[in-house]
Amino acid sequence: MGGGAITPVLIYLWFILHFGVNVPFQDSWNGTIPLLQAYAHGKLTLAMLWAPHNENRMLVPNLILVLLDTFTRMNEVVDMVLGGVLLIAAAGLFTWLARRSLHLPWPWLVPIPWILLSLVQVENTLWAFQLAWMFIIFLTAVILTIIELAPRHRGWLLVAIGLAVLASFSSLQGLVIWPVGLAYGLSRGWRPLQWTSWLAVGVLAALVYVWHIGPVQPPPHPTYLLLHPIVAVRFFLELPGAVFVAHHEILGLAVLLVVAGVVISQLCRRQGWVRLRLPIALILAGLLFDLLVTEGRAPLGLGSALASRYSTYNLMLLAGAYLATVAF
């Protein structure tokens, strides 16, 4: 497996070093740079780090970027490399979890790093500000690994909860870890005290997150999806389909149908949910991400669903679909 698995890692890092440009881009101008300026003048406050950036609370990534960029004189390529290393580490953990939970031969696991490190996610790969999403995905992999190895150890559960809180205060997508972790923990035999503790902290984290979150751009339209159901469904299908070259809605629908068919058939089997815990976690993370994006970005039009920054979570969805299929 060695050569087949290490090749996408080398390609991904080469891509960053070859095409990464040390120039602030989009959200870095009104997100990271004002924090760096405040830090340089000794005026950085916790309130500034906690302040919402559109719909995102980015306390942890803000702190990481301020410290790192101060040391590197805001070398954006270094930020990109760190994000790449975090994604590579997550891909490695997901591959190991697949081996442990599904007992697949190593050759069947080679496609996992190829999928998760696909260059279709170029916008996240070459955008330093998107370190936040890479950090969240890395924490997701670490949390699932902790739950896998010590499902009933209270001390490790506290560590997992702490990491989930960090993910929650890294971006809106960090809140996805709570339902994903709950599903994984239940498949590993969490007792009532464990899953209720996880759920209680997750609800509290979500409430703290949304407290005084506005304003959000584009402004939320709570009834938009109900008034435009066809557009909403098409937008939702575009998201997983965008990882392919063309025919996005058709291929997005095909991916979801494969996911539904394989997962349902496996869940009908005895212990199917337990065996498919990792594919289900990856699929759930991707689907919840797509629901959040659909709710917030569908009013912008179908074309916005094709932005490559949305590909990273849908590559997780695709990896989960692949694992569920080969484990059939």
C-alpha positions in Angstrom: 0.0 0.0 0.0 2.9 2.3 0.8 3.6 3.8 -2.7 0.0 4.0 -3.6 -0.9 5.9 -0.4 2.1 8.2 -0.2 1.7 9.4 -3.9 -1.4 11.6 -3.3 0.3 13.1 -0.2 3.3 14.1 -2.2 1.2 15.4 -5.1 -0.9 17.5 -2.7 2.1 19.0 -1.0 3.8 19.7 -4.3 0.7 21.4 -5.6 0.7 23.8 -2.6 4.4 24.6 -2.9 4.2 25.0 -6.7 1.0 27.0 -7.0 0.6 28.6 -3.6 1.0 32.4 -3.7 2.0 34.5 -0.7 -0.8 37.1 -1.2 -3.8 37.6 1.0 -7.0 36.5 -0.7 -10.7 37.5 -0.1 -11.6 36.8 3.6 -8.0 37.2 4.7 -8.3 40.9 4.2 -11.2 41.5 6.5 -10.6 38.4 8.7 -7.0 37.7 9.5 -5.2 41.0 8.7 -7.2 43.2 11.1 -6.4 40.7 13.9 -2.7 40.8 13.0 -2.7 44.6 13.1 -4.4 44.6 16.5 -2.0 42.1 17.8 1.0 44.0 16.5 -0.2 47.2 18.3 -1.0 45.3 21.5 -4.8 45.8 21.1 -6.0 42.3 20.3 -8.8 41.2 22.6 -10.7 38.0 23.1 -13.8 39.8 21.9 -12.1 40.4 18.5 -11.1 36.7 18.2 -14.7 35.7 19.1 -16.5 38.2 16.9 -18.5 36.5 14.1 -17.1 36.5 10.6 -20.3 36.3 8.7 -22.0 33.1 10.0 -18.7 31.8 11.5 -17.3 31.9 14.9 -13.6 31.4 14.3 -12.0 31.8 17.7 -9.5 28.9 17.4 -8.4 29.4 13.8 -8.1 33.1 14.4 -5.8 32.4 17.3 -3.7 29.9 15.3 -3.4 32.2 12.3 -2.5 35.3 14.4 0.3 33.4 16.2 1.6 31.6 13.1 1.4 34.7 10.8 3.1 36.8 13.4 6.0 34.4 13.4 6.2 34.0 9.6 5.4 37.6 8.7 2.1 36.4 7.3 3.5 33.9 4.8 0.3 32.6 3.3 2.0 29.6 1.8 3.0 28.4 5.3 -0.7 28.6 6.3 -1.6 26.5 3.2 1.0 23.9 4.0 -0.3 23.7 7.6 -3.8 23.2 6.3 -2.5 20.5 3.9 -0.7 18.7 6.7 -3.9 18.7 8.8 -5.9 17.3 5.9 -3.2 14.7 5.2 -3.2 13.6 8.9 -7.0 13.4 8.8 -6.8 11.2 5.7 -4.3 8.9 7.4 -6.5 8.6 10.5 -9.6 7.9 8.4 -7.7 5.2 6.4 -6.5 3.6 9.6 -10.1 3.7 11.1 -11.4 2.0 7.9 -8.8 -0.7 8.3 -9.7 -1.3 11.9 -13.5 -1.1 11.6 -14.1 -2.7 8.2 -11.2 -5.2 8.2 -10.6 -4.5 4.5 -7.3 -5.6 2.8 -4.9 -2.7 2.5 -5.2 -2.5 -1.4 -8.9 -1.6 -0.9 -7.9 1.3 1.3 -5.5 2.9 -1.2 -8.3 5.0 -2.9 -9.1 6.7 0.4 -6.2 9.2 0.4 -6.6 9.7 -3.3 -10.2 10.7 -2.8 -9.7 12.9 0.3 -6.6 14.6 -1.1 -8.1 15.3 -4.5 -7.1 18.5 -6.1 -10.7 19.3 -7.0 -10.7 21.1 -3.7 -8.2 23.7 -5.1 -9.9 26.7 -3.5 -9.5 25.3 0.0 -6.0 24.0 -0.8 -4.6 27.4 -2.0 -6.6 29.7 0.4 -4.8 30.2 3.7 -8.1 31.4 5.4 -9.6 28.0 4.8 -7.2 26.5 7.4 -10.3 26.5 9.6 -12.0 23.8 7.7 -8.9 21.7 7.5 -8.6 22.0 11.3 -12.2 21.0 11.8 -11.8 17.9 9.6 -8.6 17.0 11.4 -10.3 17.3 14.8 -13.2 15.1 13.5 -10.7 12.4 12.6 -9.0 12.6 16.0 -12.3 12.6 17.9 -13.5 9.5 16.0 -10.2 7.8 16.7 -10.6 8.5 20.4 -14.1 7.1 20.4 -12.9 4.1 18.4 -10.1 3.3 20.8 -11.7 4.2 24.2 -15.4 4.2 23.7 -16.2 3.8 27.4 -13.3 5.6 29.0 -14.6 8.7 30.8 -11.3 10.5 30.7 -11.0 10.1 26.9 -14.6 11.1 26.5 -13.8 14.4 28.2 -10.9 14.9 25.8 -13.2 14.2 22.8 -15.8 16.6 24.2 -13.1 19.3 24.6 -11.9 18.8 21.0 -15.5 19.0 19.8 -15.9 22.3 21.5 -12.7 23.6 19.8 -14.2 22.4 16.5 -17.5 24.1 17.3 -15.7 27.5 17.8 -13.7 27.2 14.6 -16.5 27.7 12.0 -20.2 26.9 11.5 -19.3 23.5 10.0 -17.6 22.5 13.3 -21.1 22.0 14.9 -21.5 19.0 12.5 -19.1 17.0 14.8 -21.8 16.7 17.4 -24.3 14.5 15.5 -21.4 12.7 13.7 -19.7 11.9 17.0 -23.0 10.9 18.6 -23.7 8.4 15.9 -20.2 7.0 16.1 -20.3 6.8 19.9 -23.6 4.9 19.9 -22.2 2.4 17.4 -19.3 1.9 19.9 -21.7 1.2 22.8 -21.9 4.5 24.6 -23.8 4.2 27.8 -26.7 6.7 28.5 -24.5 8.9 30.7 -22.0 9.2 27.9 -24.3 10.1 25.0 -26.4 12.4 27.2 -23.2 14.2 28.3 -22.1 14.5 24.7 -25.5 15.8 23.6 -25.8 18.3 26.4 -22.5 19.9 25.8 -23.2 19.9 22.0 -26.5 21.8 22.6 -24.8 24.2 24.9 -22.0 24.8 22.4 -24.5 25.5 19.7 -26.4 28.0 21.9 -23.2 29.8 22.8 -22.3 29.8 19.1 -25.5 31.4 17.8 -25.8 34.0 20.6 -25.6 37.4 18.9 -24.2 35.9 15.7 -25.6 38.4 13.2 -25.6 40.0 10.7 -25.2 37.3 8.1 -24.6 37.7 4.4 -26.5 36.8 2.4 -29.4 37.5 4.8 -31.1 34.3 5.9 -34.4 33.4 4.2 -36.1 30.9 6.5 -38.8 30.2 4.0 -36.7 30.2 0.8 -36.3 26.4 0.7 -40.0 25.9 1.2 -41.0 28.4 -1.4 -38.4 27.1 -3.9 -38.2 23.4 -3.3 -37.0 22.5 -6.8 -34.1 25.0 -6.6 -33.3 23.7 -3.2 -33.2 20.0 -4.3 -31.1 20.9 -7.4 -28.7 22.9 -5.3 -28.3 20.1 -2.8 -27.6 17.6 -5.6 -25.1 20.0 -7.2 -22.9 19.9 -4.1 -21.8 16.2 -4.1 -21.9 16.2 -7.9 -19.5 19.1 -8.1 -16.5 16.8 -7.3 -17.0 15.4 -10.9 -16.1 17.2 -14.1 -19.7 17.5 -15.5 -23.3 16.4 -15.1 -23.2 17.5 -11.5 -26.8 17.1 -10.6 -27.1 13.6 -12.2 -23.9 12.4 -10.7 -24.8 13.9 -7.3 -28.1 12.0 -7.4 -26.3 8.9 -8.4 -23.9 9.2 -5.4 -26.8 9.7 -3.0 -28.7 6.8 -4.4 -25.7 4.5 -4.0 -25.2 5.7 -0.5 -28.9 5.1 0.4 -29.0 1.7 -1.3 -25.8 0.3 0.2 -26.2 1.8 3.7 -29.9 0.7 4.0 -29.1 -2.8 2.9 -26.2 -3.1 5.3 -28.3 -1.6 8.2 -30.8 -4.4 7.6 -28.1 -6.9 8.5 -27.3 -7.8 12.0 -24.6 -5.4 13.4 -24.5 -3.6 10.0 -24.6 -0.2 11.7 -21.7 -1.1 14.0 -19.6 -2.4 11.1 -20.3 0.6 8.9 -19.8 3.2 11.6 -16.9 5.0 9.7 -18.6 5.2 6.3 -21.8 6.4 8.0 -19.9 9.0 9.9 -18.2 10.3 6.7 -21.5 10.3 4.8 -23.3 12.0 7.7 -20.7 14.7 7.9 -20.9 15.4 4.1 -24.7 15.4 4.1 -25.0 17.7 7.1 -22.5 20.1 5.5 -24.5 20.1 2.3 -27.7 20.9 4.2 -26.0 23.9 5.9 -24.7 25.1 2.6 -28.0 24.7 0.8 -29.8 26.6 3.6 -27.4 29.4 3.5 -26.3 29.7 -0.2 -29.2 28.4 -2.3 -30.6 31.9 -2.7 -27.4 32.8 -4.5 -28.2 30.5 -7.4 -27.2 27.0 -8.6 -23.8 28.2 -9.9 -22.6 28.9 -6.4 -23.0 25.2 -5.5 -20.1 24.5 -7.8 -17.5 26.5 -5.8 -14.6 24.2 -5.2 -14.4 25.1 -1.5 -17.5 23.0 -0.9 -15.7 19.9 -2.4 -13.7 19.0 0.7 -16.7 17.7 2.7 -18.2 16.1 -0.3 -15.0 14.2 -0.9 -15.6 12.8 2.6 -19.1 11.9 1.5 -17.6 10.2 -1.6 -15.0 8.3 0.5 -17.8 7.1 2.8 -19.8 5.9 -0.2 -16.8 4.1 -1.5 -16.1 2.4 1.8 -19.8 1.4 2.2 -19.7 -0.1 -1.3 -16.5 -2.2 -1.0 -17.6 -3.4 2.5 -20.9 -4.7 1.0 
